[in-house]
Amino acid sequence: MTATTTDQVPGAVQSDSPATAKGHRWFASIYDNQMRMMERGFMAAMRRQLLGDLKGDVLEIGAGTGANFEYYPPGARVIALEPDPFMLRKAVTKLTALGRTNITLQLLPAERLAFDDASFDTVISTLVLCTVDDVPSSLAEIRRVLRPGGELRFVEHVRGTGFAGRTQDFIKPVWGYFGAGCNPNRRTEDALRAAGFDDVVITERRKVMGFAPLITGTARGGQ
């Protein structure tokens, strides 16, 4: 597979038009610099552990600027989706520089996955479910496109408890404004179970910025 932004891929129906997709130009321009220290630190280890053994058909939602691309093994056939055209352009540039031919890019949101039922062995979500417009719809779509026994692998920041959670609730409006719609206080672990995923396993919990919980884990969800 080769990199593209709008071309059809096997199982796809129709991707969003770049002319109508929403985007955050300024946020895309600063995102990689904003994340640089985390990516050089613990995020690199998390991504390597999450992706290093993948094989088969893989779908990544919210690929952003392509931070995961270098960690995908050559044997995995990856379709990476990103709904923000400005982020996607950076992802195309990164993919071209890496010279990876097993990753295809499409402009498409998690809420409308234009693929047949049971199309993928694995779905990847890294720092995405905090930003999607509709969490239940996104999770329902992920379950739909996973094959029986398929697995969602995720790294997501979530709402904390006590003072930390109240702080996240308080800063949500400002955080979302400057963070391209990011919600710092979503209860993603609860949402996964409510969506019908089986065997939700949290493999790591850590705090970022001193108070915001970050979870890594897996969930089974093929129907």
C-alpha positions, -999 to +999 in steps of 0.1 A: +000+000+000+011+035-007+005+068+011-026+088+000-051+112+015-083+104-004-078+074-027-099+043-022-085+014-003-098-022+000-130-022+020-133+016+019-165+033+007-159+071+007-135+093+027-142+128+037-135+156+013-104+177+022-125+207+012-151+201+039-131+184+067-126+205+098-091+213+109-069+232+133-040+248+113-022+264+142-025+233+165-011+211+137+018+235+133+029+233+170+019+197+179+052+179+172+072+205+191+047+205+220+051+167+223+088+164+217+099+158+252+072+132+259+080+115+226+117+113+234+108+099+269+081+075+280+059+078+249+085+062+227+086+032+249+048+030+251+044+032+213+072+005+208+055-019+232+020-012+218+029-016+181+061-037+179+045-071+175+016-062+152+008-082+121-022-086+098-046-058+090-043-028+113-065+003+115-052+034+133-077+061+142-066+097+147-031+092+134-023+129+139+011+138+125+022+102+123+040+096+156+032+059+155+045+053+120+081+044+128+071+018+153+049-003+130+066-036+120+070-041+082+047-071+083+016-051+094-007-037+067-018-004+082-045+020+072-041+052+092-070+077+095-069+114+105-099+138+102-078+170+104-064+179+070-036+200+085-025+171+107-028+147+078-004+168+057+022+165+083+016+127+085+020+124+047+054+143+050+065+120+078+054+089+060+073+099+029+104+107+048+103+072+065+098+055+031+072+031+046+051+014+019+029-007+043+010+023+056-019+040+038-034+074+049-070+085+046-089+116+057-116+101+078-131+104+113-134+076+139-172+081+140-177+070+104-153+042+094-159+035+058-149-001+059-167-034+058-176-052+091-148-074+105-121-059+083-093-055+108-073-077+132-063-047+154-074-011+159-049+014+174-059+046+193-032+067+208-043+100+225-074+101+203-106+092+223-101+125+243-108+144+211-134+125+190-167+143+188-187+112+197-171+085+219-199+059+218-202+062+180-165+059+176-163+028+199-192+012+182-175+017+148-143+002+162-161-029+174-179-032+141-147-033+120-128-056+143-128-092+134-140-118+160-113-119+186-098-087+173-082-062+196-082-025+203-049-013+217-049+022+232-029+049+251-053+075+264-053+102+291-084+100+313-101+117+342-085+113+375-101+109+409-105+134+437-087+167+434-071+157+401-104+149+385-120+182+397-090+201+383-095+184+349-132+193+350-123+229+358-097+234+331-117+216+304-130+247+285-096+264+283-078+231+276-102+222+248-099+256+232-061+255+230-060+217+225-081+214+193-111+201+212-093+178+236-113+168+267-089+161+296-116+145+318-131+117+297-138+085+315-125+064+287-121+031+306-158+032+316-168+041+280-149+010+267-169-013+290-202+005+283-195+000+245-195-038+250-157-044+248-146-076+265-114-082+286-106-045+290-071-048+305-051-018+317-014-027+314+000+006+327-011+037+345+010+068+349+005+105+356+015+132+332+020+168+342+019+156+377-018+149+379-034+137+346-037+099+345-025+081+313-036+046+307-023+019+283-043-012+276-061-036+253-098-045+248-114-073+228-143-063+207-150-082+175-187-090+170 
